[in-house]
Amino acid sequence: MELLKVASQSNPNSVAGAIAGALEQDAAVEIHVIGVCAVNQSVKAITIAKRLITQRASSVPLKAIPGFIELEIAGRDKTGMQFIIDK
């Protein structure tokens, strides 16, 4: 499973392309984000990726499963969000 890290400055179209490309190689993609702006960019990207993938005739709709994760960044514990995206 490929891991994508999305920041508040990430371009949703670029992240959507990365999601679609990763799903061609694997059955699922994992996204990690910290902060509300990064969550916003991730949700936009997942929505765009869903539209891209469902336009293909042989494709099944995407499922996105959100959850919380604990990450260590620069020696400090942070709570972030995780999205597991699969077909």
C-alpha positions in Angstrom: 0.0 0.0 0.0 1.4 3.4 -1.0 1.6 6.1 1.6 0.9 9.7 0.6 1.4 12.7 2.9 -0.7 15.7 2.1 0.0 19.2 3.4 -2.1 22.3 3.5 -0.3 23.6 0.4 -0.8 20.4 -1.6 -2.5 20.8 -5.0 -5.7 18.6 -4.9 -5.4 17.8 -8.6 -1.9 16.6 -8.2 -2.8 14.5 -5.2 -5.8 13.0 -7.1 -3.5 12.0 -9.9 -1.1 10.4 -7.4 -4.1 8.5 -5.9 -5.3 7.3 -9.3 -1.8 6.2 -10.3 -1.2 4.4 -7.0 -4.6 2.6 -7.3 -3.5 1.3 -10.8 -0.5 -0.4 -9.1 -2.1 -1.5 -5.8 -5.5 -2.2 -4.3 -5.3 0.6 -1.7 -3.7 3.9 -0.9 -3.1 5.4 2.6 -3.0 9.2 3.1 -1.7 10.9 6.3 -2.5 14.5 7.1 -2.1 16.9 10.1 -4.2 20.0 10.4 -7.6 21.1 9.1 -6.3 22.7 5.9 -4.5 19.4 5.0 -7.7 17.5 5.7 -9.6 19.9 3.4 -7.0 19.4 0.5 -7.2 15.6 1.0 -11.0 15.4 0.8 -10.9 17.5 -2.4 -8.3 15.2 -3.8 -10.2 12.1 -2.9 -13.3 13.5 -4.6 -11.4 14.4 -7.7 -9.8 11.0 -7.8 -13.1 9.3 -7.4 -14.5 11.2 -10.4 -11.4 10.4 -12.5 -11.5 6.7 -11.7 -15.3 6.2 -12.0 -15.2 7.7 -15.5 -13.3 4.6 -16.6 -15.8 2.0 -17.7 -14.2 -1.0 -16.0 -13.6 0.8 -12.7 -15.4 0.3 -9.4 -16.3 3.2 -7.2 -13.7 4.3 -4.5 -14.2 3.9 -0.8 -12.5 6.2 1.6 -12.2 5.2 5.3 -11.1 8.0 7.7 -9.5 7.4 11.0 -7.1 9.0 13.5 -3.4 8.2 13.8 -0.6 9.1 16.3 2.6 10.4 14.6 5.9 11.5 16.0 7.3 14.6 14.3 10.5 16.2 15.5 10.3 14.3 18.7 6.8 15.4 19.5 3.6 13.3 19.4 0.9 14.6 17.0 -2.6 13.4 16.2 -3.4 13.3 12.6 -5.9 11.8 10.2 -5.5 8.8 8.0 -7.6 8.0 4.9 -7.5 4.5 3.5 -8.7 4.6 -0.1 -9.5 1.4 -2.0 -11.6 0.1 -4.8 
